[in-house]
Amino acid sequence: MRVLRVSRSHVSNSALREAVTVLRRGGVVVFPTETAYGLAADPANRRAVARIYRIKGRNSEKKLPLVASSAEQVRRAVVLRGQLKQLAEKHWPGPLTVVAPAKHRPLQHSSTPAPQHFFTIAVRVPGSALVRRLCREFGTPLTATSANLAGHPTLYSGAAVRKEFAGRRHQPDLLLDAGRLPRRPPSTIVGVRKGRLVVLRQGGLRIGTPK
């Protein structure tokens, strides 16, 4: 795993170009978000998605969340409307993840014989300028599942990431190492069930739901 030192507030053009090149080749990049380190890959690349699951040792039935550069980029992947659209307009960029109907069948469910509208994607526009810039330069949303192995604690430093994957057969290709991150709560996840807003995970952003 190659390591590039970066700043959370600024990533050099050369580091950004290298990360985008790795992603376009189907590689996996570890990157710092505003909450923890995550694993980025091209969600439209079947081999890249499969590598994420192998690297994490994670069950492939669990969906991969996405991050995007903007609400406009999000709308290319999901149908964003109603209460979810209102919340997104209010809280993005920020620690809000919405679960919305996918416009295209996610690769994790490519063999599942179900109507397209049954498929949903969890996506957010993060507060991290670095992550937004990476998504913008890549051109589409990226996966953003946590960089730790399945069942292991969340990773908050580049050193912890290197230790996590030391000696393992399946590793990410590139680490954008911004050092130690401040420990913040995860994003709040919301969705809609039977026309009602539901908080699926309460994170740092407090959201009330209609009674």
N, C-alpha and C positions, 0 to 999 in steps of 0.2 A: 504494500500500500504506500503510494507516494504521498508525502506530506508537504503542503504549502502553508506557510504562515500568513495569516490575513488578520485584518482588523474587523471587528463587528460593525464599525461605522463606515468602513471603506475597504473595498477589495480592488486590487490593481487590475488594470485591463488585461495584463498577461495572465494573471491567475484566473480571471473570469473566462478568458478564451480557452485556457487549458481545461477548465471544468466543463465548458460547453462541448468541447471536442470529445472529451471522455463520454459525456452523456449521449452525444450523437452517434458514437460508436457502440452504443449499447452497454456502456459501463455504469458503475455505481459510484456516486460521490457522497461522502459524509460532509455535511454542512451545518454551521451553527445557526439556529433559529433564535428567536427572542426567549424561548423557553428551555430548549435543550438541543443536543445534536441529533440530526435526523439523517435518513438515507434518501438521497435523490436519485431517481432514474426516470427514463422516458416511459410514461404509463402506456404509450401506444406500441412499445417494443416488447413483444412476447418474451424474448430471451432475457431482456433486462428485468422484466417483472419476475420471471422465474429465479433470476439471480438474487433478487431481494429476499425472496423466501428462503433460499438456500443459505444466504449469509446470516440471516436472523435465526435460522432453524425454526421457522414459523409455519404453522398450518396454512396452506394456500387457500383455505376456505374463508379466512379473515381478509376483509377488504383493505386495500391500501388507501389512506387519506392523501389528498392532494393539496398543494399550495399553488397560488397563482400570483401574477404580478399586479392584477387589477380586477375589478368587477367585470370589465369587458372580457377579459380572458376567461374568467369563470363561466360567463354566459356561453362561451363556445363549447363548454363541457357539460353543463347542466341547465335545466330549466329553472330559472330563478324568478319567483313571482310571489305575490301576496305578502304574508308576514315575514317570510324569509328574506324577500327582497328589501323590505323596510328595515329589518334588523341589519342586513348587510350594508345598506346605505348609511346607517347610523354608526356602525362599529368597525367598518373596514377602512384602512388597515387596522388590524387588532386581533385580540385573542378570541375570535368567534369563528367556529366551524359550523357550516350548515350542511345538512344531509338533504340532498335534492335529487329529483329524477335525472338520470343520465340521458344525454342526447345520443350517446353511442354506447353499445354494450361494453362494459368493462372487460378487460382480458381475463380477469379472474373467473368470469362466468361465461366464457365464450362457448362452452359446450352445454350450458344449461338451457333446456327447452322451455323457456318462459317468455311471456310478452316483454317487449323492450321496456314498457313503462314500469315494470316491477323492479328494475335495477336503479339503485341510487348510488351516489358518490358523496363522500364527505370532503369538503373543500373549504379553504379559507384564503384570504389575502392577509398575510402576516404583517406584524409591525416591523419586522426586520427588513431594513432597506437592502441588505445584502441578498436576502432570499428573493425579494421582489425583483431585484436587478437580474439575478440569475435566471428566473423564470422569463423575464422580458427578453433577455438575450437569447435564451433557448427557443422562445417563440410559442410555447404551450405550457400549461401547468405541469408540475413535476410531482412525483411521489414525495411524501414527507413523513413516512413512518419513523418511529424512534430508532436510533442507531444501536441500541443495546440488543443483545441476544434475547430471544424469547424467554420470558420468565426472569430476566435479570433486571437489576435496577436501572433507572434512567441515567444517561451519561451527560455530565455537565462540563467536561473539559476534554481538550484534545488528548491529553495524557491518558485519561480514562478510556478513550476510544482506542488508542494504540494498545493499551493493556488488554482490552476486551478481545481484540482480534489477533493478538500475538500468537504465532504458531498455528493458527487455524487454516485449514485448507481453503475455505471459502472466505474471501475478504473483499472489502470495497477496493476500488482502484485508486481513489484519491481522497485525501482528507484535507479540507479547508480548515486549518487549525487556528481558531481565534482565542485559544487559551481557555481560561475558566470563565464560565457563564454565570450570571447571577441566577440563583434558584427562584424561579417564578412558578406559579400554578400553571397547569396545562390550559389549553383553550377550552372554553365552554362549547359544548356540542348541542345543537338544536335541530329538530326536525318537525315534520307535521304528520300527525296521525288522525285520520278521520276528520280532517279539516281543522284540527286543534294543534296549536304550538306545544311541543313537548321538549323539555330539557333532558337530553340523553346523558349528558355528563356535565356536572357543575364544576366549572373551572374558576379562573380568576375574575371573569366577567359575570356579574350577577344580573340575571334576566328573570323577570317575573313572567308568569304565564297566565292567560285568562282563566278565571274561575269557571 
